Amino acid sequence: MDPAPPHDSAHTAEQPDYIQVQSSQEFAELRRAHRSFAFPLTIAFVSWYTLYVLLSNYAGDFMGKQVVGNINVALVFGLLQFLSTFAIAWWYSRHASAKLDPRAQAIKSRLEGKS
């Protein structure tokens, strides 16, 4: 059996770094920025996907309507699922670069003692 790891005396009287970071205002703002973007968008996308599935199952006449040539509503909605997935990924990437990454980097720098 391995002996217990040495105890860092710098953290005996105070909380470990991760607890301090988690309880900080900076981290709360980072989480809020992430959640305020991710949760509504996730709900919207799941709703949109559920609508597609429900229409496919229960509105066959509507989904089978020809739009142009052999292209029907179901195919258009299916392609829009892919398009919306890529759009959300792109939008999230921009959001993360602009709002999340700078905050996370500031927390990391402070934690590493660089600021």
C-alpha positions in Angstrom: 0.0 0.0 0.0 1.4 3.4 -1.0 1.9 6.0 1.7 -0.3 9.0 1.7 1.1 11.8 -0.5 2.9 14.6 1.3 0.6 17.3 2.6 1.2 20.7 1.1 1.7 23.0 4.1 0.6 26.0 2.0 -2.9 24.7 1.9 -3.3 23.4 5.5 -4.6 26.7 6.9 -6.6 27.7 3.8 -8.8 26.0 1.2 -7.2 24.3 -1.8 -6.9 26.3 -4.9 -9.7 24.7 -6.8 -12.2 25.5 -3.9 -11.0 29.1 -3.8 -11.5 29.4 -7.6 -14.9 27.7 -7.6 -16.1 30.1 -4.9 -14.7 33.2 -6.6 -16.8 35.9 -8.3 -14.8 35.5 -11.4 -15.7 31.8 -11.7 -19.3 32.5 -11.0 -19.3 35.1 -13.9 -17.6 32.5 -16.2 -20.3 29.9 -15.3 -23.1 32.4 -15.8 -21.7 33.4 -19.2 -21.5 29.8 -20.3 -24.9 28.8 -19.0 -26.7 31.8 -20.3 -25.6 30.8 -23.8 -25.6 27.0 -23.6 -28.8 26.3 -21.8 -31.2 28.3 -24.0 -29.5 27.2 -27.1 -29.7 23.5 -26.0 -33.4 23.8 -25.2 -34.0 25.5 -28.6 -32.1 22.8 -30.5 -33.7 19.9 -28.7 -37.1 21.4 -29.3 -36.4 21.9 -33.0 -35.1 18.3 -33.2 -38.2 17.0 -31.3 -40.5 18.9 -33.7 -38.7 17.3 -36.6 -39.2 13.8 -35.1 -42.8 14.4 -34.2 -43.6 15.8 -37.6 -41.9 12.8 -39.2 -43.9 10.4 -37.2 -47.3 12.1 -37.1 -47.5 14.5 -40.0 -46.5 12.2 -42.9 -48.7 14.1 -45.4 -47.1 17.4 -44.5 -43.5 16.0 -44.5 -44.1 14.2 -47.8 -45.2 17.4 -49.7 -43.0 18.0 -52.7 -41.1 21.3 -52.5 -39.1 21.1 -55.7 -38.9 18.1 -57.9 -38.2 15.0 -55.7 -37.3 17.2 -52.7 -39.9 17.1 -50.0 -40.4 18.9 -46.7 -38.8 16.1 -44.7 -35.6 16.3 -46.7 -35.5 20.1 -46.3 -36.1 19.8 -42.5 -33.5 17.0 -42.3 -30.9 19.1 -44.0 -31.8 22.1 -41.8 -31.0 19.9 -38.8 -27.4 19.5 -40.1 -27.2 23.2 -40.9 -28.5 24.3 -37.5 -26.0 21.9 -35.8 -23.0 23.5 -37.7 -24.4 27.0 -37.1 -24.7 26.4 -33.3 -21.2 25.0 -33.2 -19.8 28.0 -35.1 -21.8 30.4 -32.9 -20.6 28.7 -29.7 -17.0 28.9 -30.9 -17.3 32.6 -31.4 -19.1 33.0 -28.1 -16.4 31.0 -26.3 -13.6 32.9 -27.9 -15.1 36.3 -27.1 -16.7 35.7 -23.7 -15.4 32.5 -22.1 -11.8 32.0 -23.0 -10.6 35.5 -21.8 -12.3 34.9 -18.4 -11.0 31.3 -18.1 -7.5 32.5 -19.0 -7.6 35.2 -16.3 -8.6 32.7 -13.7 -5.9 30.3 -14.9 -3.3 33.1 -14.8 -4.3 34.2 -11.3 -4.3 30.6 -10.1 -0.8 30.0 -11.6 0.4 33.3 -9.9 1.1 35.1 -13.2 -1.0 38.1 -12.4 
